[in-house]
């Protein structure tokens, strides 16, 4: 009987080689010209309709598929690689990292376990993260999808260690008293999701008031711990934030570390925004004390500009980390030699199947060196100061909160308008700048004051880009304010 077989490999490798070469050329052109394009543009209805079609039953030649990508995907990006994208808090990617992602996909390795080069690079990158933060070499860590998962990993270990029971076996129903985790009222929403996912409920996250600088109030934190204990609750963990989403505020990490040692609590640091200040020559003093944490979440796809997605959870107690997740069914038993030998990386998190996230970080750090990334962080801090100075010096622009790191909160305020009217006005300024492809900022409300928010986490940004932001905010604000007063 003749052998009948199908494969996904092409019958004509030369065609695929030509398309692959074209992709690289087009990718370089795309990045070289990024400044000349709009930050963002709305997708036309006819293009959007293409993405509403059902699953294709038959194939299309690769050259034609690639043509569609270039015609209908690349012109309509989110925009975060553009030098004037400052929405939310994202990195701007880098070409070497993108090539690393491509090569990782070609290898197709599953990083759940096994003895192979990709697993060694994964462990090396985690080691580099520990070194950057100042964690001991014997500490543990794992690469994950991003900050939300990195925080969940750290808090899960904290829950298990601090529970006082074999929580994996008995579950949260066996807790002697409800556990409490403490974070400021500026803490990232992923922590609510985490305590809910851990079965503790949102009630387990005690939001501590923040001070005028949006940092967790330590006297209020002490009172909360004392009162919770007196009420029969079980204080377990303090979540210190190294860079809040709203304003970039950094909690007093040294003082919180002292308090955790005094009270016997787990110290977790959400360092997804500001943790990597630890590698910045001028900025590292802002996160003094971060290395005293029991667990830390950081995001290489922010200030290391790795292509999305890659986060990292670090845990000081390696045995506690592994003990929170390890499961060894008969089909995943290690062998003394061969592919199944070595460390099983799935023992340190929720995923059994894990992509090769490390290569894009490894290649970029090899090419550029960590010192350059540290200088880029300081550059972002300098850019934030430049923007703040421009705002203060520009009539009708108002700096809403003093900048700490690289997040600048501001608004257009011509005077005489209510808070509600100012919110409508500034929201429209923000959207018009996006629709015009000029610049992308986000907005937020802090202490009842609505403001525009520029998170300057972009290695392509120049001071002239920030100057343009202030000019356009005033230009659009004047036009819109005239409409309001004439209506």
C-alpha positions as CSV (number, residue, x, y, z in Angstrom):
1,X,0.0,0.0,0.0
2,X,1.5,3.4,-1.0
3,X,2.3,5.8,1.8
4,X,0.0,8.8,1.9
5,X,1.0,11.8,3.9
6,X,0.4,15.5,4.2
7,X,2.6,18.1,5.8
8,X,2.5,21.8,6.6
9,X,5.9,22.3,5.0
10,X,5.7,24.0,1.6
11,X,6.2,22.1,-1.6
12,X,8.1,25.1,-2.9
13,X,10.6,26.4,-0.3
14,X,11.9,29.0,-2.7
15,X,8.6,30.9,-2.7
16,X,8.5,30.9,1.1
17,X,12.2,32.0,1.2
18,X,11.3,35.0,-1.1
19,X,8.3,35.9,1.1
20,X,10.4,35.6,4.2
21,X,13.1,37.9,2.8
22,X,10.4,40.4,1.8
23,X,9.0,40.3,5.3
24,X,12.4,41.3,6.8
25,X,12.9,44.1,4.2
26,X,9.4,45.4,4.8
27,X,9.8,45.2,8.6
28,X,13.0,47.3,8.5
29,X,11.3,49.8,6.2
30,X,8.3,49.9,8.6
31,X,10.5,50.7,11.6
32,X,12.7,53.1,9.8
33,X,9.7,55.2,8.7
34,X,7.6,54.9,11.9
35,X,8.0,58.6,12.7
36,X,6.5,59.6,9.4
37,X,3.3,57.7,9.9
38,X,0.3,58.6,12.0
39,X,0.4,57.2,15.5
40,X,-3.0,55.6,14.9
41,X,-5.7,55.7,12.3
42,X,-9.2,54.3,12.4
43,X,-9.8,51.1,10.4
44,X,-12.2,51.6,7.4
45,X,-15.4,49.5,7.4
46,X,-14.3,47.6,4.3
47,X,-11.1,46.5,6.0
48,X,-12.9,45.7,9.3
49,X,-15.3,43.5,7.4
50,X,-12.4,41.3,6.3
51,X,-11.8,40.3,9.9
52,X,-15.5,39.3,10.3
53,X,-15.3,36.5,7.8
54,X,-15.7,32.8,8.8
55,X,-12.9,30.3,9.0
56,X,-11.3,29.5,5.5
57,X,-11.9,26.0,4.3
58,X,-9.3,26.0,1.6
59,X,-5.8,27.5,1.6
60,X,-4.5,30.7,-0.1
61,X,-0.9,31.0,-1.4
62,X,1.4,32.6,1.1
63,X,2.3,35.6,-1.1
64,X,-1.4,36.6,-1.2
65,X,-1.8,36.0,2.5
66,X,1.2,38.3,3.2
67,X,-0.2,40.9,0.8
68,X,-3.3,41.1,2.9
69,X,-1.3,41.4,6.1
70,X,0.6,44.4,4.7
71,X,-2.5,46.0,3.2
72,X,-5.0,45.5,6.1
73,X,-3.0,44.9,9.3
74,X,0.2,47.0,9.3
75,X,-1.5,50.3,8.5
76,X,-3.8,50.0,11.5
77,X,-1.6,49.2,14.6
78,X,-2.2,50.1,18.2
79,X,0.7,52.5,17.7
80,X,2.9,51.7,20.7
81,X,6.1,51.5,18.7
82,X,5.5,55.1,17.5
83,X,7.6,57.8,19.2
84,X,4.5,59.8,20.2
85,X,2.6,56.9,21.8
86,X,2.3,57.5,25.5
87,X,-1.0,55.8,26.4
88,X,-1.3,53.4,29.3
89,X,2.2,52.0,30.1
90,X,3.9,50.0,27.3
91,X,7.3,49.4,25.9
92,X,8.0,50.3,22.3
93,X,9.5,46.9,21.2
94,X,12.8,46.5,19.4
95,X,13.9,44.9,16.2
96,X,16.3,42.4,17.7
97,X,13.7,41.2,20.1
98,X,11.2,40.8,17.2
99,X,13.8,38.6,15.4
100,X,14.2,36.7,18.6
101,X,10.4,36.0,18.6
102,X,10.6,34.8,15.0
103,X,13.5,32.5,15.8
104,X,11.8,31.2,18.9
105,X,8.7,30.4,16.8
106,X,10.9,28.6,14.2
107,X,12.3,26.4,17.0
108,X,8.8,25.8,18.3
109,X,10.1,24.7,21.7
110,X,7.8,24.1,24.6
111,X,9.4,25.5,27.7
112,X,7.3,23.4,30.1
113,X,10.4,21.3,30.7
114,X,13.1,19.2,29.2
115,X,16.8,19.5,28.7
116,X,17.4,21.8,25.7
117,X,19.0,25.1,24.9
118,X,15.8,27.1,25.1
119,X,15.3,26.0,28.7
120,X,18.8,27.1,29.6
121,X,18.2,30.5,28.1
122,X,14.9,30.8,30.0
123,X,16.7,30.1,33.2
124,X,19.6,32.5,32.3
125,X,17.2,35.3,31.6
126,X,15.4,34.7,35.0
127,X,18.9,34.8,36.6
128,X,19.6,38.1,34.8
129,X,16.3,39.6,36.2
130,X,17.4,38.6,39.7
131,X,20.7,40.2,39.2
132,X,19.2,43.4,37.9
133,X,16.8,43.7,40.9
134,X,19.5,42.6,43.5
135,X,17.9,39.3,44.4
136,X,20.2,36.5,45.6
137,X,21.3,34.0,43.0
138,X,19.6,31.2,44.9
139,X,16.2,32.9,44.6
140,X,13.6,31.6,42.2
141,X,11.7,33.0,39.3
142,X,9.7,32.3,36.2
143,X,8.8,34.1,32.9
144,X,5.1,34.6,32.4
145,X,2.8,36.5,30.1
146,X,3.0,39.9,31.9
147,X,2.5,41.8,35.1
148,X,-0.9,40.4,36.0
149,X,0.3,36.9,35.9
150,X,3.6,37.7,37.6
151,X,1.7,39.3,40.5
152,X,-0.6,36.3,40.7
153,X,2.4,34.0,40.9
154,X,4.0,36.0,43.8
155,X,0.7,36.4,45.7
156,X,-0.2,32.7,45.3
157,X,3.2,31.8,46.9
158,X,2.5,34.3,49.7
159,X,-1.0,32.9,50.3
160,X,0.3,29.4,50.6
161,X,3.3,30.2,52.8
162,X,1.4,32.5,55.1
163,X,-1.8,30.4,55.4
164,X,-0.4,28.2,58.2
165,X,-1.9,25.1,56.7
166,X,-1.3,22.8,53.7
167,X,-3.4,25.0,51.6
168,X,-2.8,23.0,48.4
169,X,-4.3,20.0,50.0
170,X,-7.0,21.5,52.2
171,X,-8.1,24.6,50.3
172,X,-9.1,28.0,51.5
173,X,-12.0,26.6,53.4
174,X,-9.6,25.1,55.9
175,X,-8.2,28.5,56.9
176,X,-8.4,29.3,60.6
177,X,-9.1,33.0,59.9
178,X,-9.7,35.0,56.7
179,X,-6.5,36.2,55.2
180,X,-5.8,39.9,54.5
181,X,-3.5,41.4,51.9
182,X,-2.8,45.2,52.0
183,X,-2.2,47.6,49.1
184,X,-2.8,51.3,48.6
185,X,-5.9,52.7,47.1
186,X,-3.7,53.2,44.0
187,X,-2.9,49.5,43.6
188,X,-3.3,47.9,40.2
189,X,-6.6,46.2,39.5
190,X,-4.8,42.9,38.8
191,X,-4.4,42.5,42.5
192,X,-8.2,42.3,42.9
193,X,-8.3,39.7,40.2
194,X,-5.6,37.8,42.0
195,X,-7.2,37.6,45.4
196,X,-10.5,36.6,43.7
197,X,-8.7,33.9,41.6
198,X,-7.0,32.6,44.8
199,X,-10.4,32.0,46.3
200,X,-10.0,34.8,49.0
201,X,-12.5,37.2,47.5
202,X,-12.1,40.9,46.9
203,X,-12.7,41.5,50.7
204,X,-9.3,40.0,51.3
205,X,-7.6,43.0,49.7
206,X,-7.5,45.9,52.2
207,X,-7.1,49.2,50.3
208,X,-5.0,51.5,52.5
209,X,-5.4,55.2,51.9
210,X,-2.6,57.0,50.0
211,X,-1.1,60.3,50.9
212,X,-1.0,63.5,48.9
213,X,1.8,62.0,46.8
214,X,-0.3,58.9,46.1
215,X,2.0,56.7,48.2
216,X,0.6,54.2,50.7
217,X,0.1,55.9,54.1
218,X,2.2,53.9,56.6
219,X,0.3,55.0,59.8
220,X,-2.9,53.9,58.1
221,X,-1.3,50.6,57.1
222,X,-0.2,50.0,60.7
223,X,-3.7,50.8,62.0
224,X,-5.3,48.4,59.4
225,X,-3.0,45.5,60.4
226,X,-3.6,46.1,64.1
227,X,-7.4,46.4,63.7
228,X,-7.6,43.4,61.5
229,X,-5.7,41.3,64.0
230,X,-8.0,42.5,66.8
231,X,-11.0,41.5,64.7
232,X,-9.8,37.9,64.3
233,X,-8.5,38.3,60.8
234,X,-5.1,37.0,59.5
235,X,-2.8,39.7,58.1
236,X,-0.6,38.0,55.6
237,X,1.0,40.2,52.9
238,X,1.7,43.8,52.0
239,X,1.7,44.7,48.3
240,X,4.0,47.6,47.8
241,X,3.8,49.4,44.5
242,X,7.0,50.5,42.7
243,X,5.3,52.8,40.2
244,X,1.5,53.2,40.4
245,X,-0.4,53.2,37.1
246,X,-2.1,56.6,37.7
247,X,0.8,58.8,38.6
248,X,3.9,56.6,38.9
249,X,4.1,56.9,42.7
250,X,6.5,54.6,44.5
251,X,5.6,53.4,48.0
252,X,8.3,53.6,50.7
253,X,9.8,50.2,50.1
254,X,12.4,50.4,52.9
255,X,9.8,51.3,55.5
256,X,7.4,48.7,54.2
257,X,10.2,46.1,54.4
258,X,10.9,47.1,58.0
259,X,7.2,46.8,58.8
260,X,6.9,43.4,57.2
261,X,9.9,42.2,59.3
262,X,8.4,43.6,62.4
263,X,4.9,42.2,61.8
264,X,6.0,38.9,60.3
265,X,4.3,39.6,56.9
266,X,5.2,38.7,53.4
267,X,6.4,41.6,51.3
268,X,5.4,41.6,47.6
269,X,6.4,44.4,45.3
270,X,4.5,45.1,42.2
271,X,7.4,46.5,40.2
272,X,5.8,46.1,36.7
273,X,6.1,49.8,36.1
274,X,9.0,51.0,38.1
275,X,10.9,47.9,39.3
276,X,13.5,48.1,36.6
277,X,14.6,51.5,37.9
278,X,17.0,49.4,39.8
279,X,19.2,49.3,36.7
280,X,19.1,53.1,36.0
281,X,22.2,55.0,37.2
282,X,20.2,58.0,38.2
283,X,16.8,56.4,38.9
284,X,17.8,53.4,41.1
285,X,17.6,55.4,44.3
286,X,13.8,55.7,43.8
287,X,13.4,51.9,44.4
288,X,15.8,51.5,47.3
289,X,14.6,48.5,49.3
290,X,13.1,46.6,46.5
291,X,15.6,43.7,46.9
292,X,14.3,43.1,50.4
293,X,11.0,41.8,49.1
294,X,9.9,38.2,49.4
295,X,8.4,38.3,45.8
296,X,8.5,40.8,43.0
297,X,6.7,41.2,39.7
298,X,8.5,42.9,36.8
299,X,7.7,43.4,33.1
300,X,10.5,43.1,30.5
301,X,8.0,44.2,27.9
302,X,7.9,47.6,29.4
303,X,11.3,49.2,30.2
304,X,13.3,46.4,28.5
305,X,11.1,47.0,25.4
306,X,10.7,43.3,24.7
307,X,8.0,42.6,22.1
308,X,4.8,41.6,23.8
309,X,4.4,39.5,25.8
310,X,6.8,38.7,28.7
311,X,6.7,39.3,32.4
312,X,8.7,37.9,35.3
313,X,7.9,36.7,38.8
314,X,10.7,36.5,41.3
315,X,10.5,34.7,44.6
316,X,13.2,34.8,47.3
317,X,12.3,31.4,48.7
318,X,12.9,28.9,45.9
319,X,11.4,26.0,47.7
320,X,8.3,27.9,48.6
321,X,7.9,28.9,44.9
322,X,8.3,25.4,43.6
323,X,6.1,24.0,46.4
324,X,3.2,26.3,45.4
325,X,2.9,24.8,41.9
326,X,4.8,21.6,41.3
327,X,2.9,18.5,40.2
328,X,4.5,15.4,38.8
329,X,2.1,13.1,37.1
330,X,3.4,9.8,35.7
331,X,3.7,11.2,32.2
332,X,5.9,14.1,33.3
333,X,8.4,12.3,35.4
334,X,12.0,13.4,35.0
335,X,14.6,10.9,33.7
336,X,18.3,10.9,34.7
337,X,19.4,11.5,31.1
338,X,17.9,12.5,27.8
339,X,15.3,15.1,26.9
340,X,13.1,14.6,30.0
341,X,16.1,15.3,32.4
342,X,16.8,18.7,33.9
343,X,14.6,21.3,35.6
344,X,10.9,21.2,34.7
345,X,10.0,24.8,34.3
346,X,6.2,24.2,34.6
347,X,6.8,23.6,38.3
348,X,7.0,27.3,38.9
349,X,3.7,28.5,37.6
350,X,0.3,27.7,36.2
351,X,1.3,26.8,32.6
352,X,2.3,23.3,31.6
353,X,2.8,24.6,28.0
354,X,5.1,27.6,27.9
355,X,6.4,29.5,24.9
356,X,10.0,30.5,24.4
357,X,9.6,34.0,25.7
358,X,13.2,34.3,26.8
359,X,14.9,34.5,23.5
360,X,13.7,38.0,22.6
361,X,14.9,39.3,25.9
362,X,18.2,37.4,25.8
363,X,19.1,38.6,22.3
364,X,18.3,42.2,23.0
365,X,20.3,42.2,26.3
366,X,23.2,40.5,24.5
367,X,23.2,43.1,21.8
368,X,22.7,46.2,23.8
369,X,23.9,45.4,27.3
370,X,21.9,46.2,30.5
371,X,23.8,49.5,30.9
372,X,22.1,50.9,27.8
373,X,18.7,49.9,29.0
374,X,19.5,51.7,32.3
375,X,20.4,54.8,30.4
376,X,17.2,54.7,28.4
377,X,15.2,54.5,31.7
378,X,17.0,57.7,32.9
379,X,16.3,59.2,29.5
380,X,12.6,58.6,30.0
381,X,12.7,60.2,33.4
382,X,14.4,63.2,31.8
383,X,11.8,63.4,29.1
384,X,9.0,63.4,31.8
385,X,10.7,66.3,33.5
386,X,11.0,68.1,30.2
387,X,7.3,67.7,29.5
388,X,6.4,68.8,33.1
389,X,8.4,71.9,32.6
390,X,6.7,72.7,29.3
391,X,3.3,72.2,30.9
392,X,4.1,74.5,33.8
393,X,5.4,77.1,31.4
394,X,2.4,77.0,29.0
395,X,-0.7,79.1,29.7
396,X,-3.9,77.1,30.2
397,X,-2.0,73.8,30.7
398,X,-2.1,72.5,34.3
399,X,0.2,69.9,35.9
400,X,-2.2,67.8,38.0
401,X,0.3,65.9,40.1
402,X,4.1,66.3,40.6
403,X,5.9,63.8,38.5
404,X,7.9,61.0,40.3
405,X,9.1,58.9,37.4
406,X,8.0,58.9,33.8
407,X,4.2,59.4,34.1
408,X,2.9,63.0,33.6
409,X,-0.7,63.9,34.5
410,X,-1.9,67.2,33.1
411,X,-4.9,68.9,31.5
412,X,-6.0,71.9,29.5
413,X,-7.8,74.3,31.9
414,X,-8.7,77.7,30.5
415,X,-10.5,78.5,33.8
416,X,-14.2,79.0,34.6
417,X,-15.2,75.4,33.8
418,X,-16.7,72.8,36.1
419,X,-14.9,69.5,36.7
420,X,-17.4,67.8,34.5
421,X,-16.9,70.3,31.7
422,X,-13.1,70.0,32.0
423,X,-13.4,66.2,31.8
424,X,-15.5,66.4,28.6
425,X,-13.1,69.0,27.1
426,X,-9.9,67.1,27.9
427,X,-11.4,63.7,26.8
428,X,-12.2,65.3,23.4
429,X,-8.7,66.7,23.2
430,X,-7.3,63.2,23.8
431,X,-9.5,61.6,21.2
432,X,-8.9,64.2,18.6
433,X,-5.2,63.8,18.9
434,X,-5.6,60.1,18.5
435,X,-7.9,60.4,15.5
436,X,-5.6,62.9,13.9
437,X,-2.6,60.5,14.3
438,X,-0.7,63.2,16.2
439,X,-0.1,61.7,19.6
440,X,-1.7,59.1,21.9
441,X,-2.2,59.8,25.6
442,X,-4.7,58.2,28.0
443,X,-6.8,59.7,30.7
444,X,-7.5,58.9,34.3
445,X,-9.2,60.4,37.4
446,X,-7.2,60.8,40.6
447,X,-8.7,62.2,43.8
448,X,-11.7,63.4,41.8
449,X,-9.6,65.3,39.3
450,X,-9.7,64.1,35.7
451,X,-6.5,64.5,33.7
452,X,-4.6,63.4,30.7
453,X,-1.8,61.0,31.3
454,X,1.4,60.6,29.3
455,X,3.4,57.5,30.2
456,X,6.8,58.2,28.5
457,X,8.1,54.7,28.1
458,X,9.4,54.9,24.6
459,X,13.0,54.7,23.4
460,X,12.1,56.5,20.2
461,X,10.6,59.7,21.8
462,X,12.5,63.0,21.4
463,X,12.0,66.2,23.3
464,X,10.4,67.7,20.1
465,X,7.7,65.1,20.3
466,X,6.8,66.2,23.8
467,X,6.8,69.8,22.7
468,X,4.4,68.9,19.9
469,X,2.1,67.3,22.5
470,X,1.8,70.6,24.5
471,X,1.3,72.6,21.4
472,X,-1.5,70.4,20.1
473,X,-3.2,70.1,23.5
474,X,-3.4,73.9,23.6
475,X,-4.4,74.3,20.0
476,X,-7.2,71.8,20.3
477,X,-8.2,73.1,23.7
478,X,-8.6,76.6,22.4
479,X,-10.8,75.4,19.5
480,X,-13.0,73.3,21.8
481,X,-13.2,75.9,24.5
482,X,-14.5,78.4,22.0
483,X,-17.2,76.0,21.0
484,X,-18.2,75.5,24.6
485,X,-18.4,79.2,25.4
486,X,-20.3,80.0,22.1
487,X,-22.8,77.2,22.6
